[in-house]
Amino acid sequence: MITIKSPHEIDLMREAGRIVAETHQLLEESLRPGMSTLELNEIAERYIRSKNAIPSFLNYCGFPASICASINEVVVHGIPSKDVIVHEGDILSLDIGAILNGYHGDAARTIACGKISDEAQKLIDDTKQSFYEGMAQAVVGNRLSDISHAVQVYAEDRGYGVVRDFCGHGIGTKMHEDPQIPNYGKPGHGPRLKAGMCLAIEPMINLGTYEVEVLEDNWTTVTLDGKLACHYENTIAVTEDGPVILTAL
Ligand code: MG
């Protein structure tokens, strides 16, 4: 069942979302070559808790940290560790969630560590734009798969692989609510979008094949061909005036 949020609930989600966006900004400012992903996790957790929010990923289905930190060919769900060092030239996907007053915000960004290749920068830019192409379809009266289709077409037209094994989701008082939002599919399918639906749209776009595999820790997900992967996500609300990003500064 897809829940419809009242304007007041959307305001509460915007407050949770702002903390997530601020945490992303803080990590982007903090990142230096040679840092471990555990240091970034600690900065994020400290900031989220300083805002009286709770890092929602911590212990979610047993996940052992407050953020996901995924370097280069790691698509999603990288576990922060003191032994995982971010080097100059790496790209780092950070996924962050926070709960405030019972409502969730969830957003992901891929950022550069120092100077990166033009190819990596283009992947980051194109993945971000694929999110905006999807979000543009999140209007009242459209169908859910119109979002999925827009993401897929934008990414595949540029030669990328669109990850199929993970998808976006509804969000509210739970981090993962109905519906699931694949980043691929034919347009015109699924439920009609209504004002008050809150959705986490999150393209995961690979430089090569769309195929991924999960490593032995049961979390870390890498591209099958070892090429770079990128992730961009915001929590949005569908409104009568169009889609609104809730994980914004
Ligand atoms: Mg998400």
Boltz pocket constraint, residues with backbone or C-beta under 6 A from the ligand:
constraints:
  - pocket:
      binder: B
      contacts: [[A, 106], [A, 107], [A, 167], [A, 168], [A, 169], [A, 200], [A, 202], [A, 233]]
      max_distance: 6.0
